[in-house]
Amino acid sequence: MAAWLTALTRRQARSITWTAGDCELVVLANPMDSGAGATCVQATITLEHPKNRADRPEIEIYLDDPQQGRPGPAFAFRSMFDTVDGPDYERERRAFDDQWRQRFADTPPRPCQDDP
């Protein structure tokens, strides 16, 4: 995940800060997005040229219960991103990737065109 995000954002990101803890990109009204009890890994992207002070894209990877003292497998992706059309909440990595490419036209092409 880190390699994909770094490759995608390398021309526009000043930095990517990784943290872990309770899920933050949650929608309590929707059980799919409640994040109840889940542990997440978050990546906050600091842009070279943000639209405004609040323009800090964030992705979150939901992790299953720890197993043998190690983080559990990833089971969900969430993101909040100020797209061309305004802020948007996404559930798929490909949707985030597509919206990033729409906003930042100089993003390098995908390594594989049929990459999901």
LOMIDO-597981 format. One line per field, with one value per residue (C-alpha): residue number from 0; residue in three letters; x, y, z. Coordinates in nm, 2 decimals, always signed. Example, Ala and Ser with C-alpha at 12.3 -4.5 7.8 and 13.67 -1.06 7.14 Angstrom:
2
num	c(0/1) $
residu	c(ALA/SER) $
xx	c(+1.23/+1.37) $
yy	c(-0.45/-0.11) $
zz	c(+0.78/+0.71) $
//
This chain:
116
num	c(0/1/2/3/4/5/6/7/8/9/10/11/12/13/14/15/16/17/18/19/20/21/22/23/24/25/26/27/28/29/30/31/32/33/34/35/36/37/38/39/40/41/42/43/44/45/46/47/48/49/50/51/52/53/54/55/56/57/58/59/60/61/62/63/64/65/66/67/68/69/70/71/72/73/74/75/76/77/78/79/80/81/82/83/84/85/86/87/88/89/90/91/92/93/94/95/96/97/98/99/100/101/102/103/104/105/106/107/108/109/110/111/112/113/114/115) $
residu	c(MET/ALA/ALA/TRP/LEU/THR/ALA/LEU/THR/ARG/ARG/GLN/ALA/ARG/SER/ILE/THR/TRP/THR/ALA/GLY/ASP/CYS/GLU/LEU/VAL/VAL/LEU/ALA/ASN/PRO/MET/ASP/SER/GLY/ALA/GLY/ALA/THR/CYS/VAL/GLN/ALA/THR/ILE/THR/LEU/GLU/HIS/PRO/LYS/ASN/ARG/ALA/ASP/ARG/PRO/GLU/ILE/GLU/ILE/TYR/LEU/ASP/ASP/PRO/GLN/GLN/GLY/ARG/PRO/GLY/PRO/ALA/PHE/ALA/PHE/ARG/SER/MET/PHE/ASP/THR/VAL/ASP/GLY/PRO/ASP/TYR/GLU/ARG/GLU/ARG/ARG/ALA/PHE/ASP/ASP/GLN/TRP/ARG/GLN/ARG/PHE/ALA/ASP/THR/PRO/PRO/ARG/PRO/CYS/GLN/ASP/ASP/PRO) $
xx	c(+0.00/+0.28/+0.46/+0.14/+0.06/+0.41/+0.42/+0.08/+0.14/+0.52/+0.48/+0.22/+0.29/+0.54/+0.51/+0.30/+0.26/+0.17/+0.00/-0.21/-0.49/-0.86/-1.04/-1.11/-1.29/-1.61/-1.98/-2.17/-2.50/-2.37/-2.26/-2.02/-1.84/-1.87/-1.52/-1.66/-1.37/-1.15/-0.78/-0.67/-0.35/-0.38/-0.19/-0.22/-0.08/+0.06/+0.04/+0.30/+0.02/-0.30/-0.63/-0.66/-0.54/-0.79/-0.67/-0.50/-0.61/-0.63/-0.66/-0.74/-0.69/-0.90/-0.72/-0.87/-0.80/-0.43/-0.30/+0.00/+0.10/+0.10/-0.16/-0.44/-0.50/-0.64/-1.01/-1.13/-1.01/-1.15/-1.04/-1.14/-1.01/-1.09/-1.15/-1.21/-1.58/-1.52/-1.47/-1.55/-1.56/-1.45/-1.44/-1.22/-0.85/-0.92/-1.18/-0.92/-0.66/-0.90/-1.00/-0.63/-0.55/-0.85/-0.73/-0.36/-0.33/+0.05/+0.04/+0.25/+0.06/-0.03/+0.24/-0.02/-0.32/-0.55/-0.43/-0.75) $
yy	c(+0.00/+0.24/+0.18/+0.24/+0.56/+0.70/+0.63/+0.79/+1.11/+1.16/+1.48/+1.65/+1.53/+1.71/+1.42/+1.12/+1.06/+0.71/+0.65/+0.37/+0.35/+0.37/+0.43/+0.79/+0.80/+0.66/+0.71/+0.59/+0.58/+0.32/-0.01/-0.07/+0.25/+0.25/+0.13/-0.01/-0.17/-0.18/-0.08/+0.12/+0.25/+0.60/+0.80/+1.17/+1.35/+1.70/+1.85/+2.08/+2.31/+2.26/+2.43/+2.56/+2.47/+2.18/+2.02/+1.71/+1.39/+1.09/+0.72/+0.46/+0.09/-0.12/-0.41/-0.73/-0.85/-0.90/-1.25/-1.39/-1.04/-0.90/-0.67/-0.86/-0.86/-0.55/-0.58/-0.23/+0.09/+0.44/+0.78/+1.15/+1.37/+1.71/+1.62/+1.84/+1.85/+1.90/+1.67/+1.30/+0.99/+0.67/+0.30/+0.17/+0.23/+0.25/+0.53/+0.73/+0.66/+0.78/+1.10/+1.18/+1.15/+1.37/+1.65/+1.61/+1.56/+1.53/+1.21/+0.94/+0.66/+0.34/+0.08/-0.16/-0.02/-0.30/-0.26/-0.27) $
zz	c(+0.00/+0.09/-0.24/-0.44/-0.25/-0.28/-0.66/-0.71/-0.51/-0.56/-0.78/-0.56/-0.20/+0.03/+0.27/+0.38/+0.75/+0.86/+1.19/+1.35/+1.60/+1.61/+1.28/+1.21/+0.87/+1.01/+0.93/+1.24/+1.06/+0.81/+0.97/+0.68/+0.77/+1.15/+1.22/+1.54/+1.73/+1.43/+1.42/+1.12/+0.96/+0.84/+0.58/+0.58/+0.27/+0.30/-0.05/-0.21/-0.33/-0.13/-0.22/+0.13/+0.49/+0.52/+0.19/+0.35/+0.17/+0.41/+0.35/+0.61/+0.59/+0.83/+0.99/+1.12/+1.47/+1.56/+1.51/+1.70/+1.81/+1.46/+1.29/+1.13/+0.75/+0.58/+0.50/+0.40/+0.24/+0.31/+0.20/+0.23/-0.05/-0.19/-0.55/-0.85/-0.75/-0.38/-0.07/-0.13/+0.09/-0.10/-0.01/-0.29/-0.36/-0.74/-0.68/-0.48/-0.75/-1.03/-0.84/-0.77/-1.14/-1.23/-1.00/-1.07/-1.44/-1.42/-1.22/-1.38/-1.56/-1.38/-1.40/-1.54/-1.72/-1.60/-1.23/-1.02) $
//
